[in-house]
C-alpha cells in the first residue's frame, strides 16, 4: 500500500487541528448549565456520557460521527421534562448511535424505539440507486442488503455499551412497521440512506412529533434526501403541512467538520416542527 501524498496528509492533520481548536464552540451547548438541568444531569454526568460516547466510536462500527451524536444528545437533553413522548431512531446499522442514544434516554427517563429491517436496505428503486452529494463531489450508490446489522449484533452491542432496558425494537421495513406506531415523539433520527425509505418515516413520524421538536436525518448532504423537505406537493399530498418545513443543513449538512474544499460540512441535518417566529425571538 502506497503512502498517502503529503498534501492529503497535511490537509487531514490541519482539519483535525481546526476541529480541536473549535471544540469549545461545538461542546458549549452540550455543557451549558441549562442543558439537562431539568433532569438533574449536570457537568460531571455529561462529561462521563461524552467519554463513553467517544469510546463507543471505537467499539462499534457506526456511520454517525461523534459530533453528530453530540448534537443529537444535546437536543434530547434540551427537551422539556414535562413534554410527553419517546425517542425514535430509524435505521440502526450495528447499533453505534443506538447505544449512545440509549444512554441519554436512560438519563432522561424516555424510551428509545428502534425501527430497522435488521437485514439491510430494501431493493432501491431506480431513482434511489445513485445519490448526488455535491458537497463532497461524489455519487453514492446503494444496493439491497447494504448497511446490514442483524438484530443479534445490534442488541448485543447495546447490551455491552449502551442501555438495553430503555430500547423497544420494531423489526421490518418502515412502510410495514411505522404505520402501527402511535406514540408521541419528542426526537427523531432517520439514518435510512434511501429517499424511498425516508418517505414512510417522515409520513408517519411527523404527525407524532411534538411541536418545536426536531427530526434529524443523516443524509442531509444527499440532494435526493434534502429535497424532500422542500417539496410542497409531497407534503400536501400526505396532509402533513401546508408548507414544508425545510431542512437545516440541506445540501451540505450542518457545519461540524471542515472539508478540503474550504467550508464546514457534515451528513447531519434537521427539520423543526411548527417553529414560530416567537420561538426565534425568545
N, C-alpha and C positions, 0 to 999 in steps of 0.2 A: 504494500500500500504506500503510495507516494505521500510526501509531506504536503501539508496544507500551505498554499502560497503565502508569502509574508504579508501581502496586502490583506488577505482574508483574515489571517490571524490577528493582525493589528486592529482591524475593524471590529472583530469579535471581542477582543480584550478591551477596546475602547468602549464598546457598548456595555460591557459588564461594569466598567468603572463609572459610566454615566448612571446606570441603574443603582449602583451602590450610593452614589452621590445624591440621587433623588429619593432614596429610601425614606427619609423623614417625611417627604411630601406624600408618598404613597401610603405610609403607615399612620399618618396623623389622624384620618377619620376613624381608623380601627382602634387606635389607642386613646381617642378622645374620651374624656371622663363621662360624656353623655352616652356614648355607645355602650350598650349593655347594662347601663345603670339601673334600669327598671327591673332587670333580672338578677341584680346583685353580682354581676360579672365585672370585676374590677381589673386593674392593670396586671396583676400577677397571674390571674386566671387567663387573661388574654395572651400574656406572654407565653404561658405554658401551652396554650392551644396553638399559638403560632409556631412554636418549636416542634410540636407534634406534627402539624401540617407539613412543615419543612421536611421532617424525617420521613413522612409518608411518601413524599415525592420520590424517594429512593427505594421504598419498599414495594410500591405498587406501580405497575405500568399504567400511565394516565395520559390523556390528551390535553387536559387543562393545566395551565401553568400555575405556579404558586400565587402570583399576583392576581390572576383571575379569581382564584379561590378566596384570597383575602378580601377582594371587592365584594364577593357574594356573601361571605360570612359576615362582613360588616353590615350589609343590607339586612340580614336576618337579625342581627343584634339590635338593629335600629327599629324593628317592627314594634309598635306599642304593645305592651304586655297584655292589655285588656282586649286586643283585637283577636277575634276568634279565627282560627284557621291552621292549616297544616302546610308543610313544605313539600314541594313536588320536584322530583328530578325525572326527566325523560331521557333515557339513554345513559347507561351506567358504565359501559365498556367492561373494565375489570374491577371497578369499584374504587378507583382512586379518589375522585371528587366525592363519591358517595360516602366513603369513610370519613372524610373531613366534614362534610355536611352533617353526617350523623352525630359527630362530636359536638357541633354547635347546637344542633337540635336538642341534644341531651341537656345542654346548659340552659336552654330557654324553655324546656318542657314542651316541645312540639314533636309531633310525629313526622317522619320522613317517608313519603310514599314514592317508591321507585318503580318506574314503568320501563320495561325493556322486553324485547323478544328473547334475550339471552341466547340468541342464535345468529347474531349479526344483522346486517342490513337486509331488508327485503329486496326483491329484484327491482332495480331502479327503472322507472320509465325512461324513455329515450331522452326526454328533456333534462333528466337528472343525472345522466351518466357522466356529463362533463360540467364542471362549475368554473366560472371565471373568477379569479382572485387578482384584480388589478393592482392592489397594494403590494403584492408580492411578485407580480408579473408571472403568475403561474396559472396553470389549468389543473384542477383536481379531478381525478377520476374515481368512480365508485362502481362496485360490483356486489352482487348478492353474497352475503356472508361476511363482508368486510366488518372490521371492528367488533368481532365476536368475543364476548366474555360470558362463559356459562354461569348459570345461577350458583353452581357449586363454587366456582372461583370467586365470584363476587361476594357471596355470603361468608366465605372463609376469610377473605381479605378484610371485610368489615368486622368480623368477629375478632380478628387478631389486632387490627389497627384502628378501628372505629368503635361504634356503639350499636350493636345489632338489635338491642332491645327496643329502639325507637323506630326501626325500619319496618315498613309494610311493602311487600313485593307484589307486583302485578305483571304476570308473565304473559306475553303475547304481543302482536303488533298493535300499534297505537289506535288504529281505527277499530279494533276489536275491544280493547280494554278501557280506553278513556271514556267512551260513552256511558259506561257503567259506574263511573266515578262521580260523586256528587258532594264531596266535602268542600267547605270554603277554603280558599288558598291564600296565604299571605306572602308566598315567594315561590317562583317557578324557575327552573333551569332546564333548557332544552339543548341537548348535545346530540343531535339526530342526523346530521350531515345532509340528508335529502330534503328538498322542499316538499316532496310528496309525503314525507314523514312528519315534517313540521306542521303542515296544514291541519291534520286532525288534532295535534297538540294544542295549537292556538285556538282552533274552533271550539274545543271542549274545555280548555282551561281558562280562557279569557272571561267567560261569564262567571266562573267561580272565583276569579281573582278579586280580592278586596280592592276598593278604591285607593288610589295613590300607592299601590304596591307594584313591585317590579316583576316582569317576566324577562329573564335573560336567555340569550341564545349564544351558542359557542361558535357559530359560523357567520358572525356579523360581517366579516370581510368577503363573504361569497355574495356576489351580486344577485344570484338567484334566490338566496335566503333573505337578504336585506330588502329586496324589492317587495316582498310580501307585506311588509309593514307600512308600505306607502301606496297600496293599490285600493282605491275607493270601491271599485266594483267587487273585489273579493270580499271585503269586509261587509259591504251592504248586502250582498247575496246571502251571506250567512247570518245576517241580522245582529252583528256584533257591535258595531258603532256606526254612527253617521259619517264620521271622519276617521280614517285610520290613524293610529297613534304615532306613527313614525318610529324610528329606531335610533337611539343614541349610539353612535359608533358605526352606523350603517355604511358599509363600503370599505372601511379600513380598521374597524374596531376602535374601542376607546383606547386612549394613548397610554399604554402600560410598558411597552418595550420599544426601544429605539431600533429603527431599521437601518440598513446600509444605504437606503435611499434618502436619508436625511430627515425623517419625520418619525413620530411615535405611532405605534400601531399595536394591535392585538387581534385576537379572533373573537373577543367578547363584546357584546352589545346588549342593550336592554330597552324595553318599552315600559312606560308607566301608564297605568290605567286611570283614566279620568282625572288627569292632572289639571288643576285650576290655576288661573292667574294669581289668585290669593296665596296659593301654596308657594309660588315663586317669590312673592313679595315678603313672605314671613321671615 
